[in-house]
Amino acid sequence: MTNPEQGINLKLKLSTKKLNSGKYQVKFCVSGADEKGLYGYTLVDAGDTLKNVVRNIQDTLVDIRHSEDSYNHAHLYSLGKRKHTYANFMIFEA
């Protein structure tokens, strides 16, 4: 999936699981020419559209890629200094 605004070509594979809370856990696998094998999970509301979920995942990946602080070490720094919170996201390298 190409994000023309960011100039990044990402391929996402999604699967979902409905939780007792009514929300959905979305598992995503990321592949692309510039990306390492990444996978992760995000929590979304039942009313969220697929387009919004994909856009949110893409935007978060772009933010992580271009962030000054390492995503993996964000918990070591003051939360007040972070521009973007990655609530409801867990991302891993495959």
PyMOL Python script that loads the backbone (N, CA, C, O; Angstrom):
from pymol import cmd

cmd.read_pdbstr("""\
ATOM      1  N   MET A   1       0.845  -1.147   0.000  1.00  0.00           N
ATOM      2  CA  MET A   1       0.000   0.000   0.000  1.00  0.00           C
ATOM      3  C   MET A   1       0.900   1.222   0.000  1.00  0.00           C
ATOM      4  O   MET A   1       1.770   1.345   0.862  1.00  0.00           O
ATOM      5  N   THR A   2       0.712   2.105  -0.927  1.00  0.00           N
ATOM      6  CA  THR A   2       1.560   3.281  -1.044  1.00  0.00           C
ATOM      7  C   THR A   2       0.922   4.451  -0.330  1.00  0.00           C
ATOM      8  O   THR A   2      -0.273   4.705  -0.474  1.00  0.00           O
ATOM      9  N   ASN A   3       1.712   5.149   0.428  1.00  0.00           N
ATOM     10  CA  ASN A   3       1.275   6.365   1.086  1.00  0.00           C
ATOM     11  C   ASN A   3       1.946   7.512   0.340  1.00  0.00           C
ATOM     12  O   ASN A   3       3.086   7.862   0.647  1.00  0.00           O
ATOM     13  N   PRO A   4       1.245   8.114  -0.654  1.00  0.00           N
ATOM     14  CA  PRO A   4       1.885   9.122  -1.505  1.00  0.00           C
ATOM     15  C   PRO A   4       2.358  10.351  -0.742  1.00  0.00           C
ATOM     16  O   PRO A   4       3.332  10.988  -1.143  1.00  0.00           O
ATOM     17  N   GLU A   5       1.683  10.694   0.351  1.00  0.00           N
ATOM     18  CA  GLU A   5       2.099  11.864   1.118  1.00  0.00           C
ATOM     19  C   GLU A   5       3.465  11.660   1.739  1.00  0.00           C
ATOM     20  O   GLU A   5       4.228  12.615   1.884  1.00  0.00           O
ATOM     21  N   GLN A   6       3.784  10.432   2.106  1.00  0.00           N
ATOM     22  CA  GLN A   6       5.038  10.146   2.782  1.00  0.00           C
ATOM     23  C   GLN A   6       6.082   9.550   1.848  1.00  0.00           C
ATOM     24  O   GLN A   6       7.256   9.476   2.209  1.00  0.00           O
ATOM     25  N   GLY A   7       5.671   9.116   0.637  1.00  0.00           N
ATOM     26  CA  GLY A   7       6.600   8.507  -0.291  1.00  0.00           C
ATOM     27  C   GLY A   7       7.076   7.148   0.164  1.00  0.00           C
ATOM     28  O   GLY A   7       8.199   6.749  -0.147  1.00  0.00           O
ATOM     29  N   ILE A   8       6.240   6.425   0.897  1.00  0.00           N
ATOM     30  CA  ILE A   8       6.631   5.141   1.443  1.00  0.00           C
ATOM     31  C   ILE A   8       5.712   4.061   0.905  1.00  0.00           C
ATOM     32  O   ILE A   8       4.494   4.236   0.852  1.00  0.00           O
ATOM     33  N   ASN A   9       6.304   2.943   0.507  1.00  0.00           N
ATOM     34  CA  ASN A   9       5.544   1.822  -0.010  1.00  0.00           C
ATOM     35  C   ASN A   9       5.537   0.714   1.034  1.00  0.00           C
ATOM     36  O   ASN A   9       6.554   0.064   1.275  1.00  0.00           O
ATOM     37  N   LEU A  10       4.370   0.509   1.653  1.00  0.00           N
ATOM     38  CA  LEU A  10       4.225  -0.504   2.682  1.00  0.00           C
ATOM     39  C   LEU A  10       3.188  -1.524   2.255  1.00  0.00           C
ATOM     40  O   LEU A  10       2.168  -1.175   1.660  1.00  0.00           O
ATOM     41  N   LYS A  11       3.451  -2.775   2.560  1.00  0.00           N
ATOM     42  CA  LYS A  11       2.457  -3.816   2.355  1.00  0.00           C
ATOM     43  C   LYS A  11       2.022  -4.273   3.734  1.00  0.00           C
ATOM     44  O   LYS A  11       2.846  -4.675   4.555  1.00  0.00           O
ATOM     45  N   LEU A  12       0.716  -4.207   3.982  1.00  0.00           N
ATOM     46  CA  LEU A  12       0.173  -4.592   5.273  1.00  0.00           C
ATOM     47  C   LEU A  12      -0.711  -5.814   5.115  1.00  0.00           C
ATOM     48  O   LEU A  12      -1.513  -5.907   4.186  1.00  0.00           O
ATOM     49  N   LYS A  13      -0.552  -6.738   6.030  1.00  0.00           N
ATOM     50  CA  LYS A  13      -1.441  -7.891   6.116  1.00  0.00           C
ATOM     51  C   LYS A  13      -2.129  -7.773   7.466  1.00  0.00           C
ATOM     52  O   LYS A  13      -1.468  -7.682   8.501  1.00  0.00           O
ATOM     53  N   LEU A  14      -3.469  -7.773   7.453  1.00  0.00           N
ATOM     54  CA  LEU A  14      -4.236  -7.553   8.665  1.00  0.00           C
ATOM     55  C   LEU A  14      -5.076  -8.767   9.021  1.00  0.00           C
ATOM     56  O   LEU A  14      -5.579  -9.470   8.145  1.00  0.00           O
ATOM     57  N   SER A  15      -5.220  -9.001  10.305  1.00  0.00           N
ATOM     58  CA  SER A  15      -6.182  -9.979  10.805  1.00  0.00           C
ATOM     59  C   SER A  15      -6.772  -9.406  12.085  1.00  0.00           C
ATOM     60  O   SER A  15      -6.104  -8.653  12.793  1.00  0.00           O
ATOM     61  N   THR A  16      -8.032  -9.758  12.390  1.00  0.00           N
ATOM     62  CA  THR A  16      -8.696  -9.181  13.542  1.00  0.00           C
ATOM     63  C   THR A  16      -9.248 -10.243  14.472  1.00  0.00           C
ATOM     64  O   THR A  16      -9.505 -11.383  14.084  1.00  0.00           O
ATOM     65  N   LYS A  17      -9.419  -9.823  15.710  1.00  0.00           N
ATOM     66  CA  LYS A  17     -10.023 -10.680  16.729  1.00  0.00           C
ATOM     67  C   LYS A  17     -10.936  -9.788  17.566  1.00  0.00           C
ATOM     68  O   LYS A  17     -10.494  -8.770  18.099  1.00  0.00           O
ATOM     69  N   LYS A  18     -12.215 -10.169  17.684  1.00  0.00           N
ATOM     70  CA  LYS A  18     -13.139  -9.391  18.497  1.00  0.00           C
ATOM     71  C   LYS A  18     -12.924  -9.742  19.970  1.00  0.00           C
ATOM     72  O   LYS A  18     -12.855 -10.914  20.339  1.00  0.00           O
ATOM     73  N   LEU A  19     -12.821  -8.704  20.800  1.00  0.00           N
ATOM     74  CA  LEU A  19     -12.605  -8.871  22.226  1.00  0.00           C
ATOM     75  C   LEU A  19     -13.925  -8.757  22.982  1.00  0.00           C
ATOM     76  O   LEU A  19     -14.901  -8.222  22.455  1.00  0.00           O
ATOM     77  N   ASN A  20     -13.956  -9.250  24.195  1.00  0.00           N
ATOM     78  CA  ASN A  20     -15.162  -9.191  25.015  1.00  0.00           C
ATOM     79  C   ASN A  20     -15.653  -7.767  25.242  1.00  0.00           C
ATOM     80  O   ASN A  20     -16.842  -7.550  25.475  1.00  0.00           O
ATOM     81  N   SER A  21     -14.759  -6.810  25.178  1.00  0.00           N
ATOM     82  CA  SER A  21     -15.101  -5.400  25.383  1.00  0.00           C
ATOM     83  C   SER A  21     -15.867  -4.809  24.207  1.00  0.00           C
ATOM     84  O   SER A  21     -16.421  -3.715  24.312  1.00  0.00           O
ATOM     85  N   GLY A  22     -15.900  -5.530  23.085  1.00  0.00           N
ATOM     86  CA  GLY A  22     -16.534  -5.012  21.878  1.00  0.00           C
ATOM     87  C   GLY A  22     -15.540  -4.365  20.930  1.00  0.00           C
ATOM     88  O   GLY A  22     -15.873  -4.075  19.781  1.00  0.00           O
ATOM     89  N   LYS A  23     -14.330  -4.139  21.400  1.00  0.00           N
ATOM     90  CA  LYS A  23     -13.283  -3.593  20.533  1.00  0.00           C
ATOM     91  C   LYS A  23     -12.634  -4.723  19.754  1.00  0.00           C
ATOM     92  O   LYS A  23     -12.881  -5.899  20.023  1.00  0.00           O
ATOM     93  N   TYR A  24     -11.808  -4.361  18.794  1.00  0.00           N
ATOM     94  CA  TYR A  24     -11.115  -5.338  17.974  1.00  0.00           C
ATOM     95  C   TYR A  24      -9.607  -5.202  18.149  1.00  0.00           C
ATOM     96  O   TYR A  24      -9.066  -4.097  18.186  1.00  0.00           O
ATOM     97  N   GLN A  25      -8.951  -6.334  18.255  1.00  0.00           N
ATOM     98  CA  GLN A  25      -7.497  -6.378  18.238  1.00  0.00           C
ATOM     99  C   GLN A  25      -7.105  -6.661  16.795  1.00  0.00           C
ATOM    100  O   GLN A  25      -7.505  -7.674  16.220  1.00  0.00           O
ATOM    101  N   VAL A  26      -6.328  -5.769  16.222  1.00  0.00           N
ATOM    102  CA  VAL A  26      -5.880  -5.926  14.846  1.00  0.00           C
ATOM    103  C   VAL A  26      -4.406  -6.303  14.864  1.00  0.00           C
ATOM    104  O   VAL A  26      -3.576  -5.566  15.394  1.00  0.00           O
ATOM    105  N   LYS A  27      -4.087  -7.447  14.286  1.00  0.00           N
ATOM    106  CA  LYS A  27      -2.696  -7.845  14.112  1.00  0.00           C
ATOM    107  C   LYS A  27      -2.285  -7.414  12.713  1.00  0.00           C
ATOM    108  O   LYS A  27      -3.001  -7.674  11.745  1.00  0.00           O
ATOM    109  N   PHE A  28      -1.137  -6.758  12.601  1.00  0.00           N
ATOM    110  CA  PHE A  28      -0.661  -6.340  11.287  1.00  0.00           C
ATOM    111  C   PHE A  28       0.775  -6.804  11.084  1.00  0.00           C
ATOM    112  O   PHE A  28       1.593  -6.790  12.003  1.00  0.00           O
ATOM    113  N   CYS A  29       1.049  -7.208   9.868  1.00  0.00           N
ATOM    114  CA  CYS A  29       2.400  -7.585   9.441  1.00  0.00           C
ATOM    115  C   CYS A  29       2.799  -6.602   8.353  1.00  0.00           C
ATOM    116  O   CYS A  29       2.034  -6.354   7.421  1.00  0.00           O
ATOM    117  N   VAL A  30       3.983  -6.050   8.470  1.00  0.00           N
ATOM    118  CA  VAL A  30       4.451  -5.016   7.551  1.00  0.00           C
ATOM    119  C   VAL A  30       5.607  -5.558   6.731  1.00  0.00           C
ATOM    120  O   VAL A  30       6.533  -6.167   7.266  1.00  0.00           O
ATOM    121  N   SER A  31       5.542  -5.333   5.445  1.00  0.00           N
ATOM    122  CA  SER A  31       6.684  -5.638   4.582  1.00  0.00           C
ATOM    123  C   SER A  31       6.791  -4.518   3.557  1.00  0.00           C
ATOM    124  O   SER A  31       5.813  -3.834   3.254  1.00  0.00           O
ATOM    125  N   GLY A  32       7.968  -4.348   3.042  1.00  0.00           N
ATOM    126  CA  GLY A  32       8.216  -3.305   2.056  1.00  0.00           C
ATOM    127  C   GLY A  32       9.695  -3.225   1.775  1.00  0.00           C
ATOM    128  O   GLY A  32      10.513  -3.784   2.506  1.00  0.00           O
ATOM    129  N   ALA A  33      10.026  -2.536   0.724  1.00  0.00           N
ATOM    130  CA  ALA A  33      11.420  -2.450   0.292  1.00  0.00           C
ATOM    131  C   ALA A  33      12.306  -1.807   1.354  1.00  0.00           C
ATOM    132  O   ALA A  33      13.462  -2.194   1.528  1.00  0.00           O
ATOM    133  N   ASP A  34      11.750  -0.815   2.066  1.00  0.00           N
ATOM    134  CA  ASP A  34      12.559  -0.071   3.031  1.00  0.00           C
ATOM    135  C   ASP A  34      12.369  -0.533   4.465  1.00  0.00           C
ATOM    136  O   ASP A  34      13.073  -0.061   5.358  1.00  0.00           O
ATOM    137  N   GLU A  35      11.448  -1.433   4.707  1.00  0.00           N
ATOM    138  CA  GLU A  35      11.129  -1.831   6.075  1.00  0.00           C
ATOM    139  C   GLU A  35      11.706  -3.191   6.416  1.00  0.00           C
ATOM    140  O   GLU A  35      11.752  -4.095   5.582  1.00  0.00           O
ATOM    141  N   LYS A  36      12.145  -3.316   7.658  1.00  0.00           N
ATOM    142  CA  LYS A  36      12.482  -4.623   8.193  1.00  0.00           C
ATOM    143  C   LYS A  36      11.157  -5.345   8.399  1.00  0.00           C
ATOM    144  O   LYS A  36      10.098  -4.718   8.382  1.00  0.00           O
ATOM    145  N   GLY A  37      11.208  -6.633   8.589  1.00  0.00           N
ATOM    146  CA  GLY A  37       9.980  -7.348   8.879  1.00  0.00           C
ATOM    147  C   GLY A  37       9.434  -6.918  10.229  1.00  0.00           C
ATOM    148  O   GLY A  37      10.047  -7.193  11.261  1.00  0.00           O
ATOM    149  N   LEU A  38       8.313  -6.261  10.233  1.00  0.00           N
ATOM    150  CA  LEU A  38       7.691  -5.802  11.457  1.00  0.00           C
ATOM    151  C   LEU A  38       6.309  -6.412  11.579  1.00  0.00           C
ATOM    152  O   LEU A  38       5.646  -6.698  10.582  1.00  0.00           O
ATOM    153  N   TYR A  39       5.888  -6.605  12.820  1.00  0.00           N
ATOM    154  CA  TYR A  39       4.511  -6.985  13.058  1.00  0.00           C
ATOM    155  C   TYR A  39       4.082  -6.331  14.357  1.00  0.00           C
ATOM    156  O   TYR A  39       4.908  -5.914  15.168  1.00  0.00           O
ATOM    157  N   GLY A  40       2.787  -6.252  14.534  1.00  0.00           N
ATOM    158  CA  GLY A  40       2.320  -5.624  15.749  1.00  0.00           C
ATOM    159  C   GLY A  40       0.830  -5.757  15.913  1.00  0.00           C
ATOM    160  O   GLY A  40       0.141  -6.419  15.138  1.00  0.00           O
ATOM    161  N   TYR A  41       0.362  -5.104  16.949  1.00  0.00           N
ATOM    162  CA  TYR A  41      -1.044  -5.155  17.313  1.00  0.00           C
ATOM    163  C   TYR A  41      -1.520  -3.753  17.638  1.00  0.00           C
ATOM    164  O   TYR A  41      -0.765  -2.932  18.158  1.00  0.00           O
ATOM    165  N   THR A  42      -2.772  -3.490  17.329  1.00  0.00           N
ATOM    166  CA  THR A  42      -3.401  -2.244  17.722  1.00  0.00           C
ATOM    167  C   THR A  42      -4.823  -2.547  18.148  1.00  0.00           C
ATOM    168  O   THR A  42      -5.419  -3.531  17.708  1.00  0.00           O
ATOM    169  N   LEU A  43      -5.353  -1.711  18.991  1.00  0.00           N
ATOM    170  CA  LEU A  43      -6.705  -1.871  19.500  1.00  0.00           C
ATOM    171  C   LEU A  43      -7.577  -0.803  18.861  1.00  0.00           C
ATOM    172  O   LEU A  43      -7.251   0.383  18.918  1.00  0.00           O
ATOM    173  N   VAL A  44      -8.703  -1.221  18.243  1.00  0.00           N
ATOM    174  CA  VAL A  44      -9.578  -0.272  17.555  1.00  0.00           C
ATOM    175  C   VAL A  44     -11.024  -0.461  17.998  1.00  0.00           C
ATOM    176  O   VAL A  44     -11.411  -1.532  18.466  1.00  0.00           O
ATOM    177  N   ASP A  45     -11.806   0.585  17.844  1.00  0.00           N
ATOM    178  CA  ASP A  45     -13.227   0.528  18.149  1.00  0.00           C
ATOM    179  C   ASP A  45     -13.970  -0.182  17.030  1.00  0.00           C
ATOM    180  O   ASP A  45     -13.508  -0.217  15.890  1.00  0.00           O
ATOM    181  N   ALA A  46     -15.123  -0.747  17.364  1.00  0.00           N
ATOM    182  CA  ALA A  46     -15.920  -1.488  16.392  1.00  0.00           C
ATOM    183  C   ALA A  46     -16.371  -0.601  15.229  1.00  0.00           C
ATOM    184  O   ALA A  46     -16.562  -1.104  14.122  1.00  0.00           O
ATOM    185  N   GLY A  47     -16.542   0.687  15.449  1.00  0.00           N
ATOM    186  CA  GLY A  47     -17.012   1.591  14.407  1.00  0.00           C
ATOM    187  C   GLY A  47     -15.932   2.122  13.479  1.00  0.00           C
ATOM    188  O   GLY A  47     -16.248   2.798  12.500  1.00  0.00           O
ATOM    189  N   ASP A  48     -14.673   1.835  13.759  1.00  0.00           N
ATOM    190  CA  ASP A  48     -13.587   2.327  12.906  1.00  0.00           C
ATOM    191  C   ASP A  48     -13.622   1.642  11.543  1.00  0.00           C
ATOM    192  O   ASP A  48     -13.860   0.437  11.449  1.00  0.00           O
ATOM    193  N   THR A  49     -13.385   2.412  10.505  1.00  0.00           N
ATOM    194  CA  THR A  49     -13.365   1.849   9.155  1.00  0.00           C
ATOM    195  C   THR A  49     -11.989   1.259   8.862  1.00  0.00           C
ATOM    196  O   THR A  49     -10.992   1.626   9.483  1.00  0.00           O
ATOM    197  N   LEU A  50     -11.958   0.347   7.912  1.00  0.00           N
ATOM    198  CA  LEU A  50     -10.690  -0.259   7.499  1.00  0.00           C
ATOM    199  C   LEU A  50      -9.719   0.809   7.014  1.00  0.00           C
ATOM    200  O   LEU A  50      -8.527   0.755   7.314  1.00  0.00           O
ATOM    201  N   LYS A  51     -10.226   1.766   6.272  1.00  0.00           N
ATOM    202  CA  LYS A  51      -9.389   2.844   5.750  1.00  0.00           C
ATOM    203  C   LYS A  51      -8.725   3.624   6.888  1.00  0.00           C
ATOM    204  O   LYS A  51      -7.538   3.943   6.808  1.00  0.00           O
ATOM    205  N   ASN A  52      -9.478   3.931   7.941  1.00  0.00           N
ATOM    206  CA  ASN A  52      -8.909   4.666   9.075  1.00  0.00           C
ATOM    207  C   ASN A  52      -7.895   3.835   9.847  1.00  0.00           C
ATOM    208  O   ASN A  52      -6.877   4.355  10.305  1.00  0.00           O
ATOM    209  N   VAL A  53      -8.174   2.547   9.992  1.00  0.00           N
ATOM    210  CA  VAL A  53      -7.238   1.658  10.698  1.00  0.00           C
ATOM    211  C   VAL A  53      -5.913   1.592   9.938  1.00  0.00           C
ATOM    212  O   VAL A  53      -4.843   1.716  10.535  1.00  0.00           O
ATOM    213  N   VAL A  54      -5.989   1.397   8.626  1.00  0.00           N
ATOM    214  CA  VAL A  54      -4.776   1.315   7.801  1.00  0.00           C
ATOM    215  C   VAL A  54      -4.019   2.636   7.851  1.00  0.00           C
ATOM    216  O   VAL A  54      -2.796   2.643   7.989  1.00  0.00           O
ATOM    217  N   ARG A  55      -4.724   3.741   7.741  1.00  0.00           N
ATOM    218  CA  ARG A  55      -4.074   5.059   7.778  1.00  0.00           C
ATOM    219  C   ARG A  55      -3.385   5.280   9.125  1.00  0.00           C
ATOM    220  O   ARG A  55      -2.275   5.809   9.173  1.00  0.00           O
ATOM    221  N   ASN A  56      -4.034   4.878  10.211  1.00  0.00           N
ATOM    222  CA  ASN A  56      -3.453   5.035  11.537  1.00  0.00           C
ATOM    223  C   ASN A  56      -2.175   4.203  11.681  1.00  0.00           C
ATOM    224  O   ASN A  56      -1.186   4.673  12.243  1.00  0.00           O
ATOM    225  N   ILE A  57      -2.200   2.980  11.179  1.00  0.00           N
ATOM    226  CA  ILE A  57      -1.003   2.124  11.220  1.00  0.00           C
ATOM    227  C   ILE A  57       0.116   2.749  10.395  1.00  0.00           C
ATOM    228  O   ILE A  57       1.256   2.830  10.851  1.00  0.00           O
ATOM    229  N   GLN A  58      -0.209   3.189   9.183  1.00  0.00           N
ATOM    230  CA  GLN A  58       0.807   3.815   8.325  1.00  0.00           C
ATOM    231  C   GLN A  58       1.391   5.057   8.974  1.00  0.00           C
ATOM    232  O   GLN A  58       2.609   5.237   8.997  1.00  0.00           O
ATOM    233  N   ASP A  59       0.529   5.911   9.500  1.00  0.00           N
ATOM    234  CA  ASP A  59       1.004   7.150  10.120  1.00  0.00           C
ATOM    235  C   ASP A  59       1.899   6.860  11.319  1.00  0.00           C
ATOM    236  O   ASP A  59       2.911   7.532  11.520  1.00  0.00           O
ATOM    237  N   THR A  60       1.532   5.871  12.106  1.00  0.00           N
ATOM    238  CA  THR A  60       2.348   5.513  13.266  1.00  0.00           C
ATOM    239  C   THR A  60       3.707   4.984  12.836  1.00  0.00           C
ATOM    240  O   THR A  60       4.724   5.337  13.432  1.00  0.00           O
ATOM    241  N   LEU A  61       3.737   4.141  11.805  1.00  0.00           N
ATOM    242  CA  LEU A  61       5.010   3.614  11.302  1.00  0.00           C
ATOM    243  C   LEU A  61       5.891   4.722  10.757  1.00  0.00           C
ATOM    244  O   LEU A  61       7.104   4.704  10.962  1.00  0.00           O
ATOM    245  N   VAL A  62       5.296   5.689  10.062  1.00  0.00           N
ATOM    246  CA  VAL A  62       6.064   6.824   9.542  1.00  0.00           C
ATOM    247  C   VAL A  62       6.604   7.657  10.697  1.00  0.00           C
ATOM    248  O   VAL A  62       7.762   8.077  10.674  1.00  0.00           O
ATOM    249  N   ASP A  63       5.762   7.902  11.718  1.00  0.00           N
ATOM    250  CA  ASP A  63       6.217   8.669  12.883  1.00  0.00           C
ATOM    251  C   ASP A  63       7.397   7.983  13.563  1.00  0.00           C
ATOM    252  O   ASP A  63       8.383   8.626  13.923  1.00  0.00           O
ATOM    253  N   ILE A  64       7.281   6.676  13.733  1.00  0.00           N
ATOM    254  CA  ILE A  64       8.355   5.922  14.380  1.00  0.00           C
ATOM    255  C   ILE A  64       9.633   5.993  13.561  1.00  0.00           C
ATOM    256  O   ILE A  64      10.722   6.162  14.109  1.00  0.00           O
ATOM    257  N   ARG A  65       9.499   5.866  12.273  1.00  0.00           N
ATOM    258  CA  ARG A  65      10.661   5.880  11.381  1.00  0.00           C
ATOM    259  C   ARG A  65      11.375   7.225  11.424  1.00  0.00           C
ATOM    260  O   ARG A  65      12.602   7.278  11.346  1.00  0.00           O
ATOM    261  N   HIS A  66      10.618   8.310  11.548  1.00  0.00           N
ATOM    262  CA  HIS A  66      11.198   9.646  11.500  1.00  0.00           C
ATOM    263  C   HIS A  66      11.339  10.304  12.868  1.00  0.00           C
ATOM    264  O   HIS A  66      11.682  11.484  12.952  1.00  0.00           O
ATOM    265  N   SER A  67      11.084   9.567  13.927  1.00  0.00           N
ATOM    266  CA  SER A  67      11.145  10.176  15.255  1.00  0.00           C
ATOM    267  C   SER A  67      12.591  10.396  15.680  1.00  0.00           C
ATOM    268  O   SER A  67      13.500   9.662  15.292  1.00  0.00           O
ATOM    269  N   GLU A  68      12.765  11.423  16.480  1.00  0.00           N
ATOM    270  CA  GLU A  68      14.099  11.724  17.001  1.00  0.00           C
ATOM    271  C   GLU A  68      14.489  10.714  18.078  1.00  0.00           C
ATOM    272  O   GLU A  68      15.647  10.308  18.171  1.00  0.00           O
ATOM    273  N   ASP A  69      13.522  10.318  18.879  1.00  0.00           N
ATOM    274  CA  ASP A  69      13.764   9.330  19.920  1.00  0.00           C
ATOM    275  C   ASP A  69      13.395   7.966  19.382  1.00  0.00           C
ATOM    276  O   ASP A  69      12.449   7.840  18.603  1.00  0.00           O
ATOM    277  N   SER A  70      14.110   6.968  19.775  1.00  0.00           N
ATOM    278  CA  SER A  70      13.822   5.615  19.351  1.00  0.00           C
ATOM    279  C   SER A  70      12.509   5.150  19.949  1.00  0.00           C
ATOM    280  O   SER A  70      12.285   5.306  21.149  1.00  0.00           O
ATOM    281  N   TYR A  71      11.639   4.583  19.130  1.00  0.00           N
ATOM    282  CA  TYR A  71      10.364   4.038  19.606  1.00  0.00           C
ATOM    283  C   TYR A  71      10.608   2.983  20.674  1.00  0.00           C
ATOM    284  O   TYR A  71       9.887   2.924  21.670  1.00  0.00           O
ATOM    285  N   ASN A  72      11.613   2.157  20.469  1.00  0.00           N
ATOM    286  CA  ASN A  72      11.882   1.067  21.391  1.00  0.00           C
ATOM    287  C   ASN A  72      12.329   1.547  22.763  1.00  0.00           C
ATOM    288  O   ASN A  72      12.237   0.804  23.740  1.00  0.00           O
ATOM    289  N   HIS A  73      12.812   2.780  22.846  1.00  0.00           N
ATOM    290  CA  HIS A  73      13.313   3.297  24.113  1.00  0.00           C
ATOM    291  C   HIS A  73      12.487   4.466  24.614  1.00  0.00           C
ATOM    292  O   HIS A  73      12.918   5.195  25.507  1.00  0.00           O
ATOM    293  N   ALA A  74      11.290   4.654  24.041  1.00  0.00           N
ATOM    294  CA  ALA A  74      10.474   5.810  24.415  1.00  0.00           C
ATOM    295  C   ALA A  74      10.090   5.787  25.882  1.00  0.00           C
ATOM    296  O   ALA A  74       9.925   6.844  26.491  1.00  0.00           O
ATOM    297  N   HIS A  75       9.944   4.611  26.458  1.00  0.00           N
ATOM    298  CA  HIS A  75       9.547   4.519  27.857  1.00  0.00           C
ATOM    299  C   HIS A  75      10.642   4.991  28.811  1.00  0.00           C
ATOM    300  O   HIS A  75      10.383   5.189  29.998  1.00  0.00           O
ATOM    301  N   LEU A  76      11.849   5.172  28.311  1.00  0.00           N
ATOM    302  CA  LEU A  76      12.958   5.604  29.160  1.00  0.00           C
ATOM    303  C   LEU A  76      12.993   7.115  29.348  1.00  0.00           C
ATOM    304  O   LEU A  76      13.696   7.624  30.221  1.00  0.00           O
ATOM    305  N   TYR A  77      12.236   7.822  28.529  1.00  0.00           N
ATOM    306  CA  TYR A  77      12.277   9.273  28.535  1.00  0.00           C
ATOM    307  C   TYR A  77      10.991   9.845  29.120  1.00  0.00           C
ATOM    308  O   TYR A  77      10.001   9.134  29.289  1.00  0.00           O
ATOM    309  N   SER A  78      11.021  11.106  29.417  1.00  0.00           N
ATOM    310  CA  SER A  78       9.851  11.782  29.961  1.00  0.00           C
ATOM    311  C   SER A  78       8.715  11.777  28.956  1.00  0.00           C
ATOM    312  O   SER A  78       8.903  12.125  27.790  1.00  0.00           O
ATOM    313  N   LEU A  79       7.544  11.385  29.408  1.00  0.00           N
ATOM    314  CA  LEU A  79       6.381  11.368  28.524  1.00  0.00           C
ATOM    315  C   LEU A  79       5.994  12.772  28.087  1.00  0.00           C
ATOM    316  O   LEU A  79       5.399  12.946  27.023  1.00  0.00           O
ATOM    317  N   GLY A  80       6.320  13.763  28.883  1.00  0.00           N
ATOM    318  CA  GLY A  80       5.989  15.137  28.537  1.00  0.00           C
ATOM    319  C   GLY A  80       6.731  15.645  27.317  1.00  0.00           C
ATOM    320  O   GLY A  80       6.282  16.591  26.670  1.00  0.00           O
ATOM    321  N   LYS A  81       7.847  15.038  26.997  1.00  0.00           N
ATOM    322  CA  LYS A  81       8.651  15.488  25.865  1.00  0.00           C
ATOM    323  C   LYS A  81       8.236  14.840  24.543  1.00  0.00           C
ATOM    324  O   LYS A  81       8.653  15.283  23.473  1.00  0.00           O
ATOM    325  N   ARG A  82       7.410  13.787  24.623  1.00  0.00           N
ATOM    326  CA  ARG A  82       7.043  13.064  23.408  1.00  0.00           C
ATOM    327  C   ARG A  82       5.955  13.798  22.647  1.00  0.00           C
ATOM    328  O   ARG A  82       4.987  14.270  23.244  1.00  0.00           O
ATOM    329  N   LYS A  83       6.105  13.900  21.333  1.00  0.00           N
ATOM    330  CA  LYS A  83       5.123  14.563  20.490  1.00  0.00           C
ATOM    331  C   LYS A  83       3.946  13.649  20.189  1.00  0.00           C
ATOM    332  O   LYS A  83       2.830  14.132  19.998  1.00  0.00           O
ATOM    333  N   HIS A  84       4.163  12.368  20.144  1.00  0.00           N
ATOM    334  CA  HIS A  84       3.133  11.410  19.763  1.00  0.00           C
ATOM    335  C   HIS A  84       3.157  10.252  20.745  1.00  0.00           C
ATOM    336  O   HIS A  84       4.217   9.715  21.066  1.00  0.00           O
ATOM    337  N   THR A  85       1.985   9.878  21.214  1.00  0.00           N
ATOM    338  CA  THR A  85       1.931   8.706  22.071  1.00  0.00           C
ATOM    339  C   THR A  85       1.512   7.518  21.226  1.00  0.00           C
ATOM    340  O   THR A  85       0.717   7.659  20.297  1.00  0.00           O
ATOM    341  N   TYR A  86       2.028   6.384  21.537  1.00  0.00           N
ATOM    342  CA  TYR A  86       1.739   5.184  20.770  1.00  0.00           C
ATOM    343  C   TYR A  86       0.805   4.291  21.573  1.00  0.00           C
ATOM    344  O   TYR A  86       1.011   3.082  21.673  1.00  0.00           O
ATOM    345  N   ALA A  87      -0.233   4.911  22.147  1.00  0.00           N
ATOM    346  CA  ALA A  87      -1.214   4.144  22.904  1.00  0.00           C
ATOM    347  C   ALA A  87      -1.894   3.159  21.965  1.00  0.00           C
ATOM    348  O   ALA A  87      -2.141   3.455  20.796  1.00  0.00           O
ATOM    349  N   ASN A  88      -2.184   2.008  22.493  1.00  0.00           N
ATOM    350  CA  ASN A  88      -2.886   0.962  21.749  1.00  0.00           C
ATOM    351  C   ASN A  88      -2.052   0.380  20.610  1.00  0.00           C
ATOM    352  O   ASN A  88      -2.603  -0.246  19.705  1.00  0.00           O
ATOM    353  N   PHE A  89      -0.740   0.575  20.639  1.00  0.00           N
ATOM    354  CA  PHE A  89       0.143  -0.004  19.628  1.00  0.00           C
ATOM    355  C   PHE A  89       1.247  -0.810  20.293  1.00  0.00           C
ATOM    356  O   PHE A  89       1.855  -0.376  21.272  1.00  0.00           O
ATOM    357  N   MET A  90       1.489  -1.973  19.750  1.00  0.00           N
ATOM    358  CA  MET A  90       2.650  -2.774  20.132  1.00  0.00           C
ATOM    359  C   MET A  90       3.300  -3.208  18.818  1.00  0.00           C
ATOM    360  O   MET A  90       2.642  -3.808  17.969  1.00  0.00           O
ATOM    361  N   ILE A  91       4.570  -2.910  18.651  1.00  0.00           N
ATOM    362  CA  ILE A  91       5.274  -3.213  17.405  1.00  0.00           C
ATOM    363  C   ILE A  91       6.543  -3.987  17.714  1.00  0.00           C
ATOM    364  O   ILE A  91       7.269  -3.671  18.656  1.00  0.00           O
ATOM    365  N   PHE A  92       6.798  -5.015  16.898  1.00  0.00           N
ATOM    366  CA  PHE A  92       7.947  -5.900  17.092  1.00  0.00           C
ATOM    367  C   PHE A  92       8.667  -6.103  15.771  1.00  0.00           C
ATOM    368  O   PHE A  92       8.069  -5.984  14.702  1.00  0.00           O
ATOM    369  N   GLU A  93       9.956  -6.411  15.853  1.00  0.00           N
ATOM    370  CA  GLU A  93      10.704  -6.833  14.661  1.00  0.00           C
ATOM    371  C   GLU A  93      10.581  -8.334  14.540  1.00  0.00           C
ATOM    372  O   GLU A  93      10.688  -9.065  15.525  1.00  0.00           O
ATOM    373  N   ALA A  94      10.354  -8.783  13.316  1.00  0.00           N
ATOM    374  CA  ALA A  94      10.203 -10.230  13.078  1.00  0.00           C
ATOM    375  C   ALA A  94      11.548 -10.904  13.036  1.00  0.00           C
ATOM    376  O   ALA A  94      11.624 -12.118  12.846  1.00  0.00           O
TER     377      ALA A  94
END
""", "prot")
cmd.dss("prot")
cmd.show_as("cartoon", "prot")
cmd.util.cbc("prot")
cmd.orient("prot")
